[in-house]
């Protein structure tokens, strides 16, 4: 019985000396914070150095589920390419606990607010988030991000103006081929930030009656192209009968 009390007292003193946290918590906290700093600095290799090769990460992307280190690196790289000035603010760091015992297990949790600027639109994002990090042999072996990824992308997306172009073409199949990825028209409009949806007349007697719905983020560039010689050459290449071409811009009642 005395031996049991001695062990219990020792455990109590050890707990007090570590502030009630797991013995590895301080080192793991420093590692998690360093990983976050590497992400803010867009240093992907410094970020990777904190993670186990067998990482299991809970992604915030709908349907992605649990992903591995290679996939998580791709997602982090996407953030670095798409956003500037990435910063975690108002961070609250807490020790994690074992699900079964409820006792600190050396894992790390973080609540905070991310701010950044979306490159394509220049819009500022402010995003509440929660993250957890679990460790094996000093490396992050399990982690998870919880935030509204879809809402984030919707909030920072460039403002879009919709146009519709209707026209007859010499050959609908040849016209559609001009919009296949890699084709000149497709790549030209893509470079301007323009996406297009193609439509063909449902009337068999008018099979070469066509239309395009354009979503445009840079209206001046789009209008300059479509009204200039490059646009005329593009239309001719696609076989558009220019005397039938009509443009319509979206209106709000």
Residue, then its C-alpha position, 0 to 999 in steps of 0.5 A: x500500500x505504501x508503494x502504491x501511494x509512492x507511485x501515486x504521489x510521484x505521478x501527481x508531482x509529475x503532473x504538477x511540474x508539467x502544468x497538468x499536460x502530457x510530457x510531450x505536449x510542449x515539444x508537440x505544440x512547438x512543432x504544430x506552431x512551426x508547421x503553421x508558420x511554414x504554411x503562412x510563409x508558403x514554405x511547403x518543404x518546411x511544412x512537410x518536415x513536421x509530418x509523418x510519411x504515414x499521415x492520415x489527414x481529415x480534409x475540409x474539402x467535401x467528399x475528400x475524407x481521410x487523405x495521405x501526406x501526398x494528397x495533403x501536400x497537394x492541398x497545401x500547395x493549392x492554398x499557396x498558389x491561390x492565396x497571398x498573405x496567409x495568416x492565422x490570427x486569434x489562435x487559441x492553442x490547447x492540449x488534446x486528450x485521449x478519447x477513452x481516458x480523457x487525459x492529456x495525450x500530447x496531441x495539440x488543438x487549435x482554434x483560430x481565424x485565417x486571413x488571406x487574399x485570393x489572387x484571382x479576385x483580390x478579395x480578402x478571406x476571413x475564415x474561422x477554423x479548428x485544427x488538431x494534431x496527433x503525434x508519433x515519434x515527434x512527427x504529426x501522424x494524424x491531423x484534421x482541418x475543420x472550416x467551410x471550404x466551399x463557403x471560402x471559395x464562394x466568398x472570394x471568387x471573382x465577380x462574374x458577368x454572364x453573356x449569351x451569344x447566339x449564332x448559326x455555324x457552318x458545321x456544329x461538330x466543327x464548331x464544338x471541336x474548337x472548344x475542346x481543351x487544347x483547342x485555340x478558342x478554348x485556351x484563348x478564352x480560358x486565359x482570359x478567365x472566361x468559362x463557356x457552356x455550349x448549346x445546340x438547337x434541339x430542332x433537327x431542322x436547325x442543327x447548326x443553330x448554336x449558342x454559348x453562355x459565357x461567364x466572364x470575370x474581366x469584362x473589358x478584356x472580353x469585350x475588347x477581344x470579341x469586338x476586335x480582329x482576334x475575335x473575328x479570326x476566332x469566329x471565322x475559325x469556328x465557322x460562325x456566320x457573323x450575320x447571325x451573331x447576337x450578344x446578350x448581357x445578363x440583366x436584373x429586373 
